[in-house]
Amino acid sequence: MHVARILSAAALVVVASLTPVAAQADDTTYTAQLSAANEVPANASLARGAAIFQLSADGTELDYRLIVANLENPIAAHIHLAPEGTNGAVVTFLYGPMPAGAGRTSGVIATGTITAANLIGPLAGASLADLVAEIEAGNTYVNVHTNDGEPPANTGPGDLASGEIRGQIG
């Protein structure tokens, strides 16, 4: 519970810091609260996270920050295309790929800007407006993948290459 409060407070600070105050009124913000309970299927990880997205006033850039707590061995994070409760294809990278077995991490693990040029999979060649439409329809989620580098794969928290924490973007 304490971790969730810290992440919520951190998310508010991050949202406020993404753009200058004068520009914030023109921008649209989306968020995702990440947890193991949101994975399909759910898992036993205690890791949590948040992703904050800020759409530019002209709609051509989507700035983001990805924050995690109590996460072991993150190797990648993406936006996937699928509604809640369903797994879907990757449409853009947020983090990684990184080497397996990196250990525990907490805090901001990725920041960046998504443009139409970054879209892959079913949104390859699409405009950023197409991604935003999917976000607004509830059809996108952030998924953070982990790997401890030891066989076999997918043995539990810190080793869930299929996804350890997830949250719909809204």
OpenMM code with the backbone's topology and positions (N, CA, C; nanometers):
from openmm import Vec3, app, unit

residues = "MET HIS VAL ALA ARG ILE LEU SER ALA ALA ALA LEU VAL VAL VAL ALA SER LEU THR PRO VAL ALA ALA GLN ALA ASP ASP THR THR TYR THR ALA GLN LEU SER ALA ALA ASN GLU VAL PRO ALA ASN ALA SER LEU ALA ARG GLY ALA ALA ILE PHE GLN LEU SER ALA ASP GLY THR GLU LEU ASP TYR ARG LEU ILE VAL ALA ASN LEU GLU ASN PRO ILE ALA ALA HIS ILE HIS LEU ALA PRO GLU GLY THR ASN GLY ALA VAL VAL THR PHE LEU TYR GLY PRO MET PRO ALA GLY ALA GLY ARG THR SER GLY VAL ILE ALA THR GLY THR ILE THR ALA ALA ASN LEU ILE GLY PRO LEU ALA GLY ALA SER LEU ALA ASP LEU VAL ALA GLU ILE GLU ALA GLY ASN THR TYR VAL ASN VAL HIS THR ASN ASP GLY GLU PRO PRO ALA ASN THR GLY PRO GLY ASP LEU ALA SER GLY GLU ILE ARG GLY GLN ILE GLY".split()
positions = [
    Vec3(0.0818, -0.1184, 0.0000),
    Vec3(0.0000, 0.0000, 0.0000),
    Vec3(0.0865, 0.1251, 0.0000),
    Vec3(0.1964, 0.1205, 0.0786),
    Vec3(0.2873, 0.2337, 0.0862),
    Vec3(0.3500, 0.2620, -0.0504),
    Vec3(0.3889, 0.1583, -0.1227),
    Vec3(0.4490, 0.1736, -0.2547),
    Vec3(0.3500, 0.2388, -0.3502),
    Vec3(0.2239, 0.1997, -0.3441),
    Vec3(0.1220, 0.2569, -0.4318),
    Vec3(0.1061, 0.4062, -0.4065),
    Vec3(0.1093, 0.4477, -0.2804),
    Vec3(0.0981, 0.5905, -0.2496),
    Vec3(0.2186, 0.6671, -0.3011),
    Vec3(0.3364, 0.6094, -0.2859),
    Vec3(0.4573, 0.6749, -0.3350),
    Vec3(0.4510, 0.6890, -0.4866),
    Vec3(0.4089, 0.5828, -0.5559),
    Vec3(0.3982, 0.5894, -0.7014),
    Vec3(0.2952, 0.6925, -0.7449),
    Vec3(0.1829, 0.7000, -0.6753),
    Vec3(0.0807, 0.7985, -0.7100),
    Vec3(0.1343, 0.9395, -0.6939),
    Vec3(0.2038, 0.9649, -0.5847),
    Vec3(0.2626, 1.0969, -0.5625),
    Vec3(0.3685, 1.1266, -0.6674),
    Vec3(0.4515, 1.0278, -0.6975),
    Vec3(0.5552, 1.0460, -0.7991),
    Vec3(0.4932, 1.0737, -0.9355),
    Vec3(0.3850, 1.0051, -0.9667),
    Vec3(0.3186, 1.0253, -1.0952),
    Vec3(0.2668, 1.1678, -1.1074),
    Vec3(0.2109, 1.2219, -1.0011),
    Vec3(0.1625, 1.3594, -1.0041),
    Vec3(0.2759, 1.4576, -1.0274),
    Vec3(0.3879, 1.4356, -0.9613),
    Vec3(0.5041, 1.5223, -0.9794),
    Vec3(0.5549, 1.5130, -1.1229),
    Vec3(0.5609, 1.3926, -1.1755),
    Vec3(0.6103, 1.3729, -1.3114),
    Vec3(0.5191, 1.4410, -1.4124),
    Vec3(0.3885, 1.4240, -1.3983),
    Vec3(0.2947, 1.4873, -1.4902),
    Vec3(0.3142, 1.6379, -1.4888),
    Vec3(0.3297, 1.6947, -1.3715),
    Vec3(0.3480, 1.8387, -1.3604),
    Vec3(0.4786, 1.8848, -1.4234),
    Vec3(0.5784, 1.7975, -1.4274),
    Vec3(0.7091, 1.8381, -1.4778),
    Vec3(0.7315, 1.8073, -1.6251),
    Vec3(0.6383, 1.7427, -1.6918),
    Vec3(0.6610, 1.7038, -1.8306),
    Vec3(0.6732, 1.8233, -1.9246),
    Vec3(0.5951, 1.9263, -1.9024),
    Vec3(0.5986, 2.0414, -1.9913),
    Vec3(0.5879, 2.1686, -1.9096),
    Vec3(0.6278, 2.2813, -1.9679),
    Vec3(0.6112, 2.4077, -1.8963),
    Vec3(0.4646, 2.4325, -1.8635),
    Vec3(0.4416, 2.5053, -1.7555),
    Vec3(0.3058, 2.5308, -1.7082),
    Vec3(0.2207, 2.5967, -1.8158),
    Vec3(0.2757, 2.6893, -1.8904),
    Vec3(0.1981, 2.7588, -1.9925),
    Vec3(0.1481, 2.6640, -2.1008),
    Vec3(0.2234, 2.5601, -2.1308),
    Vec3(0.1845, 2.4676, -2.2371),
    Vec3(0.0900, 2.3588, -2.1885),
    Vec3(0.0827, 2.3356, -2.0576),
    Vec3(0.0043, 2.2239, -2.0073),
    Vec3(-0.1434, 2.2347, -2.0407),
    Vec3(-0.1967, 2.3532, -2.0475),
    Vec3(-0.3390, 2.3689, -2.0742),
    Vec3(-0.3753, 2.3161, -2.2128),
    Vec3(-0.2803, 2.3192, -2.3075),
    Vec3(-0.3058, 2.2748, -2.4437),
    Vec3(-0.2781, 2.1263, -2.4639),
    Vec3(-0.2136, 2.0623, -2.3698),
    Vec3(-0.1714, 1.9239, -2.3861),
    Vec3(-0.2690, 1.8283, -2.3184),
    Vec3(-0.2706, 1.7051, -2.3656),
    Vec3(-0.3538, 1.5997, -2.3097),
    Vec3(-0.2644, 1.4985, -2.2408),
    Vec3(-0.3046, 1.4549, -2.1215),
    Vec3(-0.2268, 1.3590, -2.0436),
    Vec3(-0.3020, 1.2272, -2.0332),
    Vec3(-0.2267, 1.1175, -2.0474),
    Vec3(-0.2787, 0.9824, -2.0287),
    Vec3(-0.1900, 0.9129, -1.9265),
    Vec3(-0.2468, 0.8205, -1.8507),
    Vec3(-0.1683, 0.7470, -1.7511),
    Vec3(-0.2028, 0.5988, -1.7544),
    Vec3(-0.1119, 0.5209, -1.6990),
    Vec3(-0.1351, 0.3774, -1.6794),
    Vec3(-0.0781, 0.3403, -1.5441),
    Vec3(-0.1565, 0.2727, -1.4618),
    Vec3(-0.1102, 0.2202, -1.3332),
    Vec3(-0.0766, 0.0730, -1.3541),
    Vec3(0.0487, 0.0370, -1.3296),
    Vec3(0.0976, -0.0964, -1.3627),
    Vec3(0.1016, -0.1862, -1.2403),
    Vec3(0.0493, -0.3079, -1.2554),
    Vec3(0.0570, -0.4073, -1.1480),
    Vec3(0.0513, -0.5473, -1.2077),
    Vec3(0.0909, -0.6442, -1.1271),
    Vec3(0.0877, -0.7847, -1.1689),
    Vec3(-0.0556, -0.8349, -1.1850),
    Vec3(-0.1484, -0.7786, -1.1089),
    Vec3(-0.2885, -0.8207, -1.1173),
    Vec3(-0.3489, -0.7903, -1.2540),
    Vec3(-0.2920, -0.6929, -1.3254),
    Vec3(-0.3429, -0.6562, -1.4576),
    Vec3(-0.2893, -0.7445, -1.5696),
    Vec3(-0.1875, -0.8256, -1.5394),
    Vec3(-0.1307, -0.9142, -1.6416),
    Vec3(-0.2320, -1.0219, -1.6806),
    Vec3(-0.2163, -1.0756, -1.8011),
    Vec3(-0.3018, -1.1844, -1.8494),
    Vec3(-0.2112, -1.3003, -1.8882),
    Vec3(-0.2014, -1.4038, -1.8026),
    Vec3(-0.2663, -1.4169, -1.6718),
    Vec3(-0.1927, -1.3359, -1.5649),
    Vec3(-0.2623, -1.3099, -1.4538),
    Vec3(-0.2028, -1.2380, -1.3406),
    Vec3(-0.0882, -1.3201, -1.2828),
    Vec3(0.0032, -1.2529, -1.2122),
    Vec3(0.1149, -1.3226, -1.1484),
    Vec3(0.1331, -1.2705, -1.0064),
    Vec3(0.2304, -1.3238, -0.9336),
    Vec3(0.2476, -1.2942, -0.7911),
    Vec3(0.3444, -1.1799, -0.7619),
    Vec3(0.3878, -1.1063, -0.8624),
    Vec3(0.4851, -0.9991, -0.8409),
    Vec3(0.4288, -0.8900, -0.7499),
    Vec3(0.5158, -0.8350, -0.6665),
    Vec3(0.4802, -0.7206, -0.5825),
    Vec3(0.5225, -0.5892, -0.6466),
    Vec3(0.5814, -0.5948, -0.7652),
    Vec3(0.6242, -0.4740, -0.8359),
    Vec3(0.5026, -0.3899, -0.8734),
    Vec3(0.5265, -0.2613, -0.8853),
    Vec3(0.4240, -0.1653, -0.9267),
    Vec3(0.4893, -0.0673, -1.0226),
    Vec3(0.4072, 0.0096, -1.0901),
    Vec3(0.4618, 0.1101, -1.1789),
    Vec3(0.3559, 0.2066, -1.2255),
    Vec3(0.4030, 0.3084, -1.2949),
    Vec3(0.3147, 0.4069, -1.3555),
    Vec3(0.3800, 0.4558, -1.4836),
    Vec3(0.2982, 0.4833, -1.5816),
    Vec3(0.3449, 0.5457, -1.7048),
    Vec3(0.2604, 0.6697, -1.7266),
    Vec3(0.3271, 0.7788, -1.7605),
    Vec3(0.2591, 0.9055, -1.7835),
    Vec3(0.2924, 0.9508, -1.9243),
    Vec3(0.1897, 0.9857, -1.9996),
    Vec3(0.2050, 1.0277, -2.1384),
    Vec3(0.1469, 1.1675, -2.1543),
    Vec3(0.2175, 1.2538, -2.2260),
    Vec3(0.1734, 1.3911, -2.2503),
    Vec3(0.1738, 1.4145, -2.4011),
    Vec3(0.0565, 1.4352, -2.4591),
    Vec3(0.0432, 1.4603, -2.6020),
    Vec3(0.0704, 1.6070, -2.6305),
    Vec3(0.1540, 1.6342, -2.7300),
    Vec3(0.1843, 1.7725, -2.7662),
    Vec3(0.0595, 1.8413, -2.8200),
    Vec3(0.0598, 1.9728, -2.8143),
    Vec3(-0.0552, 2.0505, -2.8590),
    Vec3(-0.0885, 2.0242, -3.0055),
    Vec3(0.0136, 1.9976, -3.0878),
    Vec3(-0.0121, 1.9716, -3.2297),
    Vec3(-0.0393, 1.8240, -3.2597),
    Vec3(-0.0325, 1.7383, -3.1568),
    Vec3(-0.0664, 1.5973, -3.1726),
    Vec3(0.0370, 1.5129, -3.2444),
    Vec3(0.1586, 1.5635, -3.2602),
    Vec3(0.2609, 1.4885, -3.3343),
    Vec3(0.3626, 1.4189, -3.2452),
    Vec3(0.3610, 1.4472, -3.1152),
    Vec3(0.4560, 1.3858, -3.0222),
    Vec3(0.3847, 1.3441, -2.8943),
    Vec3(0.4260, 1.2301, -2.8416),
    Vec3(0.3728, 1.1797, -2.7159),
    Vec3(0.4917, 1.1556, -2.6230),
    Vec3(0.5147, 1.2495, -2.5300),
    Vec3(0.6233, 1.2354, -2.4328),
    Vec3(0.5803, 1.1377, -2.3247),
    Vec3(0.6765, 1.0639, -2.2698),
    Vec3(0.6418, 0.9675, -2.1658),
    Vec3(0.7503, 0.9553, -2.0605),
    Vec3(0.7067, 0.9072, -1.9442),
    Vec3(0.7941, 0.8652, -1.8348),
    Vec3(0.7402, 0.7330, -1.7835),
    Vec3(0.8312, 0.6412, -1.7568),
    Vec3(0.7954, 0.5103, -1.7030),
    Vec3(0.8639, 0.4956, -1.5684),
    Vec3(0.7837, 0.4738, -1.4641),
    Vec3(0.8319, 0.4666, -1.3262),
    Vec3(0.7961, 0.3290, -1.2713),
    Vec3(0.8915, 0.2651, -1.2030),
    Vec3(0.8649, 0.1340, -1.1432),
    Vec3(0.9129, 0.1322, -0.9988),
    Vec3(0.8597, 0.0381, -0.9226),
    Vec3(0.9042, 0.0155, -0.7848),
    Vec3(0.9074, -0.1342, -0.7592),
    Vec3(1.0138, -0.1786, -0.6908),
    Vec3(1.0252, -0.3185, -0.6492),
    Vec3(1.0267, -0.4149, -0.7679),
    Vec3(1.0918, -0.3747, -0.8762),
    Vec3(1.0951, -0.4564, -0.9975),
    Vec3(1.2338, -0.5168, -1.0159),
    Vec3(1.2379, -0.6470, -1.0375),
    Vec3(1.3635, -0.7195, -1.0607),
    Vec3(1.3822, -0.7469, -1.2098),
    Vec3(1.5004, -0.7190, -1.2604),
    Vec3(1.5450, -0.7622, -1.3934),
    Vec3(1.4611, -0.7122, -1.5112),
    Vec3(1.4257, -0.5831, -1.5166),
    Vec3(1.3501, -0.5365, -1.6335),
    Vec3(1.4349, -0.5462, -1.7602),
    Vec3(1.3749, -0.5967, -1.8661),
    Vec3(1.4469, -0.6080, -1.9937),
    Vec3(1.3828, -0.5249, -2.1047),
    Vec3(1.2532, -0.4962, -2.0939),
    Vec3(1.1848, -0.4204, -2.1984),
    Vec3(1.0504, -0.3719, -2.1470),
    Vec3(1.0015, -0.2665, -2.2098),
    Vec3(0.8656, -0.2178, -2.1854),
    Vec3(0.8132, -0.1637, -2.3176),
    Vec3(0.6871, -0.1880, -2.3411),
    Vec3(0.6243, -0.1493, -2.4670),
    Vec3(0.4831, -0.0980, -2.4421),
    Vec3(0.4281, -0.0342, -2.5445),
    Vec3(0.2837, -0.0166, -2.5540),
    Vec3(0.2344, -0.1290, -2.6441),
    Vec3(0.1326, -0.1991, -2.5969),
    Vec3(0.0693, -0.3072, -2.6725),
    Vec3(-0.0710, -0.2630, -2.7124),
    Vec3(-0.1226, -0.3222, -2.8184),
    Vec3(-0.2552, -0.2902, -2.8696),
    Vec3(-0.3526, -0.4024, -2.8353),
    Vec3(-0.4374, -0.3786, -2.7351),
    Vec3(-0.5425, -0.4740, -2.6966),
    Vec3(-0.6232, -0.4138, -2.5825),
    Vec3(-0.7509, -0.4486, -2.5731),
    Vec3(-0.8317, -0.4023, -2.4604),
    Vec3(-0.7924, -0.4752, -2.3318),
    Vec3(-0.8425, -0.4257, -2.2206),
    Vec3(-0.8179, -0.4868, -2.0901),
    Vec3(-0.8563, -0.6346, -2.0930),
    Vec3(-0.7717, -0.7179, -2.0317),
    Vec3(-0.7999, -0.8603, -2.0231),
    Vec3(-0.7562, -0.9415, -2.1433),
    Vec3(-0.6962, -0.8760, -2.2411),
    Vec3(-0.6525, -0.9422, -2.3640),
    Vec3(-0.5075, -0.9053, -2.3915),
    Vec3(-0.4285, -0.9994, -2.4398),
    Vec3(-0.2912, -0.9702, -2.4803),
    Vec3(-0.2892, -0.9287, -2.6263),
    Vec3(-0.1990, -0.8344, -2.6586),
    Vec3(-0.1929, -0.7844, -2.7950),
    Vec3(-0.0517, -0.7580, -2.8417),
    Vec3(-0.0410, -0.7150, -2.9648),
    Vec3(0.0876, -0.6907, -3.0300),
    Vec3(0.1527, -0.5619, -2.9808),
    Vec3(0.2850, -0.5604, -2.9858),
    Vec3(0.3632, -0.4408, -2.9531),
    Vec3(0.3433, -0.3379, -3.0639),
    Vec3(0.3202, -0.2107, -3.0237),
    Vec3(0.3091, -0.1036, -3.1227),
    Vec3(0.4185, 0.0015, -3.1081),
    Vec3(0.4886, 0.0056, -2.9946),
    Vec3(0.6060, 0.0914, -2.9801),
    Vec3(0.6839, 0.0514, -2.8559),
    Vec3(0.8141, 0.0749, -2.8606),
    Vec3(0.9019, 0.0488, -2.7468),
    Vec3(0.9036, 0.1692, -2.6538),
    Vec3(0.9110, 0.1440, -2.5237),
    Vec3(0.9311, 0.2482, -2.4232),
    Vec3(1.0665, 0.2329, -2.3546),
    Vec3(1.1144, 0.1086, -2.3428),
    Vec3(1.2361, 0.0781, -2.2675),
    Vec3(1.2985, -0.0484, -2.3235),
    Vec3(1.4310, -0.0464, -2.3350),
    Vec3(1.5042, -0.1655, -2.3750),
    Vec3(1.5102, -0.1839, -2.5248),
    Vec3(1.5577, -0.3007, -2.5655),
    Vec3(1.5884, -0.4177, -2.4836),
    Vec3(1.7159, -0.3991, -2.4013),
    Vec3(1.7141, -0.4580, -2.2826),
    Vec3(1.8260, -0.4527, -2.1893),
    Vec3(1.8726, -0.5953, -2.1602),
    Vec3(1.9961, -0.6092, -2.1101),
    Vec3(2.0451, -0.7431, -2.0754),
    Vec3(1.9644, -0.8043, -1.9604),
    Vec3(1.9504, -0.9348, -1.9621),
    Vec3(1.8803, -1.0065, -1.8552),
    Vec3(1.9628, -1.0041, -1.7274),
    Vec3(1.8939, -1.0186, -1.6145),
    Vec3(1.9614, -1.0337, -1.4859),
    Vec3(2.0214, -0.9077, -1.4284),
    Vec3(1.9637, -0.7923, -1.4569),
    Vec3(2.0198, -0.6648, -1.4112),
    Vec3(1.9935, -0.6356, -1.2638),
    Vec3(1.9027, -0.7081, -1.2001),
    Vec3(1.8746, -0.6858, -1.0584),
    Vec3(1.7576, -0.5926, -1.0354),
    Vec3(1.7425, -0.5529, -0.9086),
    Vec3(1.6285, -0.4717, -0.8659),
    Vec3(1.6450, -0.3264, -0.9094),
    Vec3(1.5329, -0.2668, -0.9464),
    Vec3(1.5326, -0.1259, -0.9815),
    Vec3(1.4030, -0.0616, -0.9338),
    Vec3(1.4138, 0.0648, -0.8996),
    Vec3(1.2987, 0.1468, -0.8642),
    Vec3(1.3261, 0.2876, -0.9139),
    Vec3(1.2209, 0.3574, -0.9528),
    Vec3(1.2343, 0.4946, -1.0003),
    Vec3(1.2008, 0.5054, -1.1475),
    Vec3(1.2392, 0.6183, -1.2059),
    Vec3(1.2156, 0.6413, -1.3483),
    Vec3(1.3142, 0.5554, -1.4267),
    Vec3(1.2627, 0.4637, -1.5075),
    Vec3(1.3527, 0.3797, -1.5878),
    Vec3(1.3542, 0.4212, -1.7345),
    Vec3(1.2590, 0.5032, -1.7760),
    Vec3(1.2585, 0.5458, -1.9159),
    Vec3(1.1835, 0.6769, -1.9313),
    Vec3(1.2353, 0.7601, -2.0190),
    Vec3(1.1670, 0.8805, -2.0650),
    Vec3(1.1903, 0.8885, -2.2149),
    Vec3(1.1012, 0.9528, -2.2841),
    Vec3(1.1219, 0.9663, -2.4274),
    Vec3(1.0043, 1.0310, -2.4959),
    Vec3(1.0109, 1.0302, -2.6274),
    Vec3(0.9069, 1.0880, -2.7110),
    Vec3(0.8721, 0.9894, -2.8211),
    Vec3(0.7445, 0.9624, -2.8353),
    Vec3(0.6945, 0.8749, -2.9411),
    Vec3(0.6412, 0.9629, -3.0535),
    Vec3(0.6796, 0.9304, -3.1768),
    Vec3(0.6234, 0.9938, -3.2960),
    Vec3(0.5722, 0.8829, -3.3876),
    Vec3(0.5110, 0.9203, -3.4965),
    Vec3(0.4604, 0.8207, -3.5915),
    Vec3(0.5722, 0.7285, -3.6399),
    Vec3(0.6935, 0.7796, -3.6499),
    Vec3(0.8074, 0.6996, -3.6972),
    Vec3(0.8413, 0.5850, -3.6023),
    Vec3(0.7999, 0.5936, -3.4756),
    Vec3(0.8291, 0.4895, -3.3766),
    Vec3(0.7270, 0.3765, -3.3753),
    Vec3(0.6193, 0.3892, -3.4483),
    Vec3(0.5126, 0.2893, -3.4443),
    Vec3(0.5513, 0.1659, -3.5252),
    Vec3(0.5234, 0.0481, -3.4674),
    Vec3(0.5573, -0.0802, -3.5296),
    Vec3(0.4360, -0.1730, -3.5240),
    Vec3(0.4551, -0.2942, -3.5739),
    Vec3(0.3473, -0.3935, -3.5667),
    Vec3(0.2230, -0.3462, -3.6390),
    Vec3(0.1058, -0.3645, -3.5796),
    Vec3(-0.0187, -0.3289, -3.6475),
    Vec3(-0.0353, -0.1790, -3.6728),
    Vec3(0.0463, -0.0947, -3.6074),
    Vec3(0.0378, 0.0497, -3.6322),
    Vec3(0.1545, 0.1015, -3.7160),
    Vec3(0.2383, 0.0135, -3.7689),
    Vec3(0.3487, 0.0565, -3.8557),
    Vec3(0.2920, 0.1336, -3.9746),
    Vec3(0.3480, 0.2510, -4.0008),
    Vec3(0.3015, 0.3341, -4.1107),
    Vec3(0.1815, 0.4202, -4.0766),
    Vec3(0.1266, 0.4041, -3.9578),
    Vec3(0.0101, 0.4828, -3.9150),
    Vec3(0.0561, 0.6175, -3.8594),
    Vec3(-0.0380, 0.7055, -3.8381),
    Vec3(-0.0071, 0.8347, -3.7771),
    Vec3(-0.0139, 0.8222, -3.6255),
    Vec3(0.0446, 0.9188, -3.5565),
    Vec3(0.0339, 0.9193, -3.4106),
    Vec3(-0.1122, 0.9349, -3.3688),
    Vec3(-0.1913, 1.0035, -3.4501),
    Vec3(-0.3344, 1.0181, -3.4204),
    Vec3(-0.4035, 0.8819, -3.4125),
    Vec3(-0.3559, 0.7850, -3.4899),
    Vec3(-0.4131, 0.6500, -3.4834),
    Vec3(-0.3838, 0.5850, -3.3487),
    Vec3(-0.2604, 0.6024, -3.2981),
    Vec3(-0.2278, 0.5510, -3.1645),
    Vec3(-0.3124, 0.6210, -3.0592),
    Vec3(-0.3247, 0.7519, -3.0684),
    Vec3(-0.4039, 0.8276, -2.9711),
    Vec3(-0.5496, 0.7814, -2.9735),
    Vec3(-0.6031, 0.7545, -3.0901),
    Vec3(-0.7417, 0.7050, -3.0991),
    Vec3(-0.7560, 0.5707, -3.0282),
    Vec3(-0.6564, 0.4839, -3.0422),
    Vec3(-0.6596, 0.3546, -2.9724),
    Vec3(-0.6477, 0.3738, -2.8214),
    Vec3(-0.5631, 0.4683, -2.7785),
    Vec3(-0.5514, 0.4995, -2.6356),
    Vec3(-0.6866, 0.5448, -2.5822),
    Vec3(-0.7482, 0.6389, -2.6521),
    Vec3(-0.8754, 0.6949, -2.6055),
    Vec3(-0.9890, 0.5930, -2.6097),
    Vec3(-0.9763, 0.4907, -2.6928),
    Vec3(-1.0772, 0.3839, -2.6993),
    Vec3(-1.0526, 0.2751, -2.5947),
    Vec3(-0.9431, 0.2880, -2.5174),
    Vec3(-0.9127, 0.1884, -2.4145),
    Vec3(-0.8449, 0.0637, -2.4675),
    Vec3(-0.7842, 0.0748, -2.5846),
    Vec3(-0.7262, -0.0420, -2.6511),
    Vec3(-0.5742, -0.0503, -2.6440),
    Vec3(-0.5119, 0.0165, -2.5484),
    Vec3(-0.3659, 0.0098, -2.5361),
    Vec3(-0.3269, -0.0126, -2.3911),
    Vec3(-0.2138, -0.0783, -2.3730),
    Vec3(-0.1613, -0.0977, -2.2384),
    Vec3(-0.0095, -0.0944, -2.2408),
    Vec3(0.0476, -0.0606, -2.1255),
    Vec3(0.1920, -0.0668, -2.1056),
    Vec3(0.2224, -0.2003, -2.0401),
    Vec3(0.3261, -0.2681, -2.0884),
    Vec3(0.3680, -0.3951, -2.0311),
    Vec3(0.5184, -0.3896, -2.0083),
    Vec3(0.5609, -0.4243, -1.8866),
    Vec3(0.7031, -0.4299, -1.8524),
    Vec3(0.7418, -0.5768, -1.8386),
    Vec3(0.8446, -0.6156, -1.9116),
    Vec3(0.8901, -0.7541, -1.9198),
    Vec3(1.0190, -0.7709, -1.8395),
    Vec3(1.0368, -0.8879, -1.7773),
    Vec3(1.1557, -0.9153, -1.6960),
    Vec3(1.2178, -1.0490, -1.7354),
    Vec3(1.3477, -1.0642, -1.7023),
    Vec3(1.4174, -1.1894, -1.7316),
    Vec3(1.5402, -1.1957, -1.6421),
    Vec3(1.5538, -1.3031, -1.5649),
    Vec3(1.6701, -1.3164, -1.4764),
    Vec3(1.7919, -1.3755, -1.5464),
    Vec3(1.7764, -1.4178, -1.6707),
    Vec3(1.8882, -1.4715, -1.7462),
    Vec3(1.9218, -1.6160, -1.7173),
    Vec3(1.8438, -1.6804, -1.6326),
    Vec3(1.8680, -1.8206, -1.5951),
    Vec3(1.7549, -1.9079, -1.6480),
    Vec3(1.7874, -2.0219, -1.7099),
    Vec3(1.6799, -2.1121, -1.7534),
    Vec3(1.6173, -2.1818, -1.6339),
    Vec3(1.4954, -2.2231, -1.6427),
    Vec3(1.4014, -2.1982, -1.7513),
    Vec3(1.3427, -2.0576, -1.7410),
    Vec3(1.2731, -2.0154, -1.8448),
    Vec3(1.2116, -1.8827, -1.8486),
    Vec3(1.0774, -1.8829, -1.7768),
    Vec3(1.0326, -1.7631, -1.7420),
    Vec3(0.8995, -1.7418, -1.6835),
    Vec3(0.8769, -1.8218, -1.5557),
    Vec3(0.9739, -1.8122, -1.4625),
    Vec3(0.9632, -1.8874, -1.3372),
    Vec3(0.8951, -1.8097, -1.2256),
    Vec3(0.8725, -1.6801, -1.2442),
    Vec3(0.8081, -1.6001, -1.1409),
    Vec3(0.8604, -1.4581, -1.1428),
    Vec3(0.8242, -1.3775, -1.0424),
    Vec3(0.8671, -1.2379, -1.0390),
    Vec3(1.0170, -1.2230, -1.0643),
    Vec3(1.0510, -1.1264, -1.1492),
    Vec3(1.1886, -1.1046, -1.1902),
    Vec3(1.2290, -1.1901, -1.3081),
    Vec3(1.1396, -1.2764, -1.3523),
    Vec3(1.1671, -1.3663, -1.4645),
    Vec3(1.0376, -1.3944, -1.5406),
    Vec3(0.9737, -1.2874, -1.5839),
    Vec3(0.8470, -1.3007, -1.6568),
    Vec3(0.8590, -1.2274, -1.7902),
    Vec3(0.9236, -1.2929, -1.8851),
    Vec3(0.9479, -1.2319, -2.0158),
    Vec3(0.8185, -1.1996, -2.0897),
    Vec3(0.7118, -1.2691, -2.0563),
    Vec3(0.5832, -1.2407, -2.1194),
    Vec3(0.5167, -1.1166, -2.0601),
    Vec3(0.5661, -1.0694, -1.9460),
    Vec3(0.5149, -0.9479, -1.8837),
    Vec3(0.4960, -0.9654, -1.7348),
    Vec3(0.5535, -0.8719, -1.6575),
    Vec3(0.5422, -0.8794, -1.5112),
    Vec3(0.4414, -0.7811, -1.4553),
    Vec3(0.4414, -0.6585, -1.5082),
    Vec3(0.3413, -0.5602, -1.4655),
    Vec3(0.2829, -0.4930, -1.5888),
    Vec3(0.1551, -0.4609, -1.5771),
    Vec3(0.0802, -0.4100, -1.6917),
    Vec3(-0.0246, -0.3117, -1.6432),
    Vec3(-0.0608, -0.2175, -1.7306),
    Vec3(-0.1711, -0.1273, -1.7020),
    Vec3(-0.2267, -0.0662, -1.8290),
    Vec3(-0.3590, -0.0597, -1.8382),
    Vec3(-0.4239, 0.0046, -1.9521),
    Vec3(-0.3943, 0.1540, -1.9484),
    Vec3(-0.3793, 0.2129, -2.0646),
    Vec3(-0.3554, 0.3568, -2.0755),
    Vec3(-0.4901, 0.4257, -2.0892),
    Vec3(-0.5112, 0.5262, -2.0089),
    Vec3(-0.6371, 0.5995, -2.0162),
    Vec3(-0.6226, 0.7421, -1.9751),
] * unit.nanometer
topology = app.Topology()
chain = topology.addChain("A")
for resn in residues:
    res = topology.addResidue(resn, chain)
    for name in ("N", "CA", "C"):
        topology.addAtom(name, app.Element.getBySymbol(name[0]), res)
